[in-house]
Amino acid sequence: MPPDEEKGPPLSGPTFKQNGAPSSAQPNRDPADNPAAVGLLDIIDSGWFNSASGEICRGVPIASTDVVVDVGCGDGGAIKFCANQGADIIFLDIDEEKIKRIETQLQGSARGNVSGIAGTGEQIDLANDTADKVICTEVLEHVDDPQKLMSEMVRIGKPGALYLLTVPHEAGEMMMKDTAPPQYFEKPNHIRIFSESDFRDLVESAGLEIERYEAFGAFWTIFFSIFWPTGSDFAKPHPALVNWSRTWHTILKHEKGPLIKAALERAIPNKQFILARKPTNRS
């Protein structure tokens, strides 16, 4: 979606798509003091981007025989992970510069085929039954017609294809209403809030079968609640964000860390995730 000049440009902040620290991060910095590094550690701790097993999320390995389509790829964290597993990758974003940048970054390193498409998800320039796995993270809350986007994603998936879908969690969004700038909930940013039932209904009404639902990301709920009011820059975070990162890093390393994290994930999740499958009897 292009920026809406009356409402202001897209807000810049860390997202689920950032699989690693930004290039501006200080190389010799203690990882515990680096929100990007701690955020990545937290995502990995939640079962995502497991390089050892090749699983992009818990129980979903990426194989070299897979064709993976990322709709709304952003900075390309997820699709780069899939490229590292040898999959054929196709990535779509409305920002043509992002597409070119990802293509450049993957030159000479991707083992499978690489294809970038500049365009919107409401009309995807791919044939029916193309993908074994379809990824769409933090996109549906931005689009005018999420049903149309879901329909297109279902069309391009093979029978039996897996869908990895995330949207912001309602609990985290309610906190953002009190802390984020007004344009956070205006185009081209978040124009809708999905409850769990809304999210499930959207996926099931598109004809997909839900295999798993999860809520996670308490680290990011607190992070953003500090990030926006302090006017932080992600490359040079406010001291309060550094302190929060240290605290979360300590929690993750503590013997009771999983218990603490699970309790906070239930109370203030930032993301909700659905793993769904296209029925094999559907064309």
N, C-alpha and C positions, 0 to 999 in steps of 0.2 A: 504494500500500500504506500503511495507517495506521501510525503509530509503534507499536512494541511496547514497552509500558511497562516490562516486565521487562528488556529489552535496552537501553533508552535511546532517545532520539529520533534522527531521521536526522542524520547528520553533515553539518555545513555547510562547504562548501569550493568552490572554483572548479570548474566542469565545462565540458565541451565545448559545452554549450548556451549559455554566456554569450557572446553575440555583441557584445562591447563592454565597456567598463569599467563597474563598478557605479556607481550614482548617488552613492555616498559618496566616490568618488575625488576628489582635489583637482584642480580645473580647471586650475591653472597649473603643475602638476607636470610635470617632464621625463618624456616617455613612457618613456624608458629606465629610469627609477626606478619605474615603475608596472607591477607584475606583470600586472595585467589587460590593460593596453595592449600589453605585450610578448607576452602569450599570444595576444591577438587577432591581432597582427602575424604570429606564428608560424603560426597556423591559416590565415590568408590566404596566407602563403608556401607552405603545404602544398596550396594549390589550392582552398580553401573561401571562400565568401562574396565572390565576385568581382563587385562592383557594376558595373564597367565592361562586362563581358560578360554579366551576368545569370546567371552560373553559380553554383549553390549549391555544387557541387564540380566538379572538373575534368571538362569534357566533358558536364556536365548542366545546361543552361540551364533556367530557369523561365520559362514563357511566360504571357501574359495569358489564354490559353485553358485553362491547366492547372487542375485541381482537385488541391490538395495536402493530404494528411492527415498530421498530425504526432501520432504515438502516444506519449504521455508527453512532452509539450512542455516541461515544466519552466518556466523563465523566458521561453521563447518566442523565443530568438534566431533559430533556424532559420526558424520560421514567420513572423516579422516580415520577414526577408529576402524570403521568397516573397511576402508581402503587398506589399512595395515594388516587386516586378516585375509587379504587377497580377493575380496569380493569385487564384482563389477558394480560401480557406483554411479548413480544419477542424482544430481542435486539441483534443486529449484529454489530460486529466490527472486523477489521483485527487483532487488538491487543488483544491477548488472556488474557493478564494480566488485561486489562480494564474490560473485561467480568467477570473475576473472582472477581474483586474488587466490581463491581456493585452487583453481586449475593450475596456477603458477606454483603454489606451494606443493602440489602433488606431482609435479613433473619429475620423472625419474625415480620416484619412490613408490608409487602405487603399482601393485602387481597385476591388478585387473584393469578392465576398461574404465575410463573416466569420462563422464559427460555432464556438462553444466547447462542448465536451461534458465534463461532470464524470463520471468513471467509470473503470473498469479496462479494460485492453486485452484481457482474456480474453473479453469480450463487448462488442463495439463497436456502438453504436446507429447503424449506417449500412447502407444497402442494398448488395447485391452490386454489383460493378463501378462503384464510385463514383469512385475516385481514379486520376489519371494518374501521380501520384508519392506514395509513402508513405515517411515519414521515421520512424525509430525509433532514437534515439541514446541510449546509456547507460541502457537500460531492461531489457533481457533478463536481465542479471545480478542484477536485483532480484526477479524474479517467480518464483512457485512452479512455474508450468507454462509454460516458454518455448515448448514445442511448440504449446500451445493459443493463445498470443498470436500466434505465426507463422501459424497456420491462419486466425485472424480477419483478420490483415493481408492475407493472400493473398486471402481472400474479398472484401474491399472494394476490391481493385485491379481496374482494367479489364484485359482481355487486352492484353499489351504494356506494362503499367505498370512503372515503375522503382521499385526499393526501395533506400533509402539507410539502411544499418544499421551501427551501431557498438556495440562492447562493449569493456571494458578488455582490454588485451593481457596475456597470461600473464606476460611478463617484468616489466612494471610492477607487477602484482599481487604477484609474489614479493617485490619490494622493499618493498611496503606491508606484507607480513607481518612485516617486521622493524622498521617505523617507525610504522605507523598504530596507533591505539587498538584494543582487541579488538573493539569494536562495529562497526568497519569491515567485518568479515566476518560480521555478524549482521543479522537483520531489524531494520529495513526497508532496510538497506544492501546490500552485496554478499553474496549467499548462494551464489554459484557462480563459478568461474573457468573461462573458455572457452579451451581451446587453439585454435590455428588450425584443426585438423581438427574439433574439436567445433563450432566456429562454422560452418564450411563444411557439415558434416553437417546441422546444424539448418536451415540455409537451403535446402539441396537436398532434404532430406526433406519440406519443406513444399511442394515442387513448383516452386520458383523456379530459374532458370538464372543462375549466377554469371557476371557479365561482368568483374568486376575485384575483386581483393583488395589491400589496402594496410595497412601498419603505419606508424604515425607517432606523434608526440607526445613525443619525448625531453625537450623542455623541461618538460613536465608531470610526467614521472617524477621528475626531480631536484627540481622544485618541491615536489611532495607529500612527497618524502623529507625535505625541510627543514620543510615546513609543519606536519606533524603533531607531530614531536618538540619543536618550538619553541613549540607552543601558539599559533600565529599567528592573528591576525584578518585576514581578507582586505582589509578597509578600511584597516587599519594594520599592514602586513606587517612581520615581523621584519627587521632589517638584513641578515641573511643572504639573505633572499628578494629584497631590493632589489639586493644585490650580484649574485645569480644572474641577475636580470632584466637588469642592465647587461651582464653577460658575454654572455648570449644575444643581446641586442640588437646587441652588437658583432660577434658571430659572423655574424648574419644580414646585416650590412652589409659584411662582409669579402669580398674577391674570392674567397677560398677557402671562404667560408661554406657554399655548397651542398655541397661535398665533406665538410666537417666535419659538417654537419647530417645528411647521408645516412648517414654512418658511425654516428653516434649513434642515428639512427632504426632502423638494423638491429640495434643492440646492446641498446638499452633503450627500445623503444617503449612508449607509454602506452595507445594506442588501436589497435584493428584495425577496418578498414572493409571492408564488402562492398557493392558495387553489383550488384544482381540485377534480373532481369526476369521478369515473369510471362509464360509462353508464350502466344502468341496463339491457340493451339488449345485453351486451357483455359478453361472457363467459371468 
